[in-house]
Amino acid sequence: MEKLIEKANILMEALPYIRRFFQKTIVIKYGGHAMVDEELKHGFVLDVVLLSYIGLKPVIVHGGGPQIEGVLKKMGKKSTFVDGMRVTDSETMEIVEMVLGRVNQEIVGLINQNGGNAIGLSGKDGHLLKAKKLQQSKKTGAVRIPDMGMVGEVETVNPAAIEVLDSNRFIPVISPIGAGEKGQTYNINADLVAGKIASALKAEKLILLTDVKGVLNQKDQLLSTLESRTAERLIKEKAIRGGMIPKVQCCLQALREGVTKTHIIDGRVKHAILLEIFTDGGIGTQISHSTR
């Protein structure tokens, strides 16, 4: 009985948030440890199904770095990374697309097995993601950064397919592959894809799952809330550093393009999404518009 009362109290505490976000779009970038740990994977799927059940509109954009790396190693191909992005030649692009398609169907299957209604999409479906080759013009000393190959960036998003699925209570699960003007296939960073899709949908929230607690200060303490102006200043001061910089910049761009709030959270925590959305303190970093 005590456990039932505890669960009822948790639901009552979440009720105001459920009302607030009813019929609102939540774009979630799914990646990192949460994709490979079986318990976390199951918890993520249950979170997404619950969000759909209570009237929110989750949209999932997934990565697949560990899975891609595993296949490439088996084939004897060594990966090169620049700014966290995999240099992608034509052979690697075929492998990336194959593996992401497999990952996509696994996620769709798990959601459907647990009571949800998910449909998998590639960014090439329904002209969802129009992409172009990522331009690399930077230099490090006398060494030019290598050509990234088939790595792309999003030019435009056509959200029509997502909107049709949303309106019929389906959960879109999207792999970060885009199509060029002449039909070329491009591998695109999943964080950036999630941000651009959130912008196109004018989402209530963009949530990036990571393998760290969130944005940390120089003393490695979690910054639970950040206004956009403060985040920009911390990047300039190099208080935000390393791989966190592109994630924060992705969030800032999404805010500029119409997303209400953005979140960088620890995907290693079970039910991280629910804890971030339905509790006052959350568990990661919320980045929002500056109030002044």
RAUR-V896957 format. One record per helix or strand of 2 or more residues. SS is the DSSP state (A for helix, B for strand). FROM is the first residue (numbers start at 0). TO is the last residue. If there is no record, write none. Layout:
# RAUR-V896957
ss,from,to
SS,FROM,TO
SS,FROM,TO
This chain:
# RAUR-V896957
ss,from,to
A,1,20
B,24,29
A,31,34
A,37,52
B,56,61
A,64,73
B,80,81
B,84,85
A,89,112
B,117,121
A,124,126
B,128,132
B,138,139
B,142,143
B,150,156
A,159,166
B,170,174
B,176,178
B,184,186
A,189,200
B,204,209
B,224,226
A,227,235
A,243,255
B,260,265
A,271,277
B,284,287
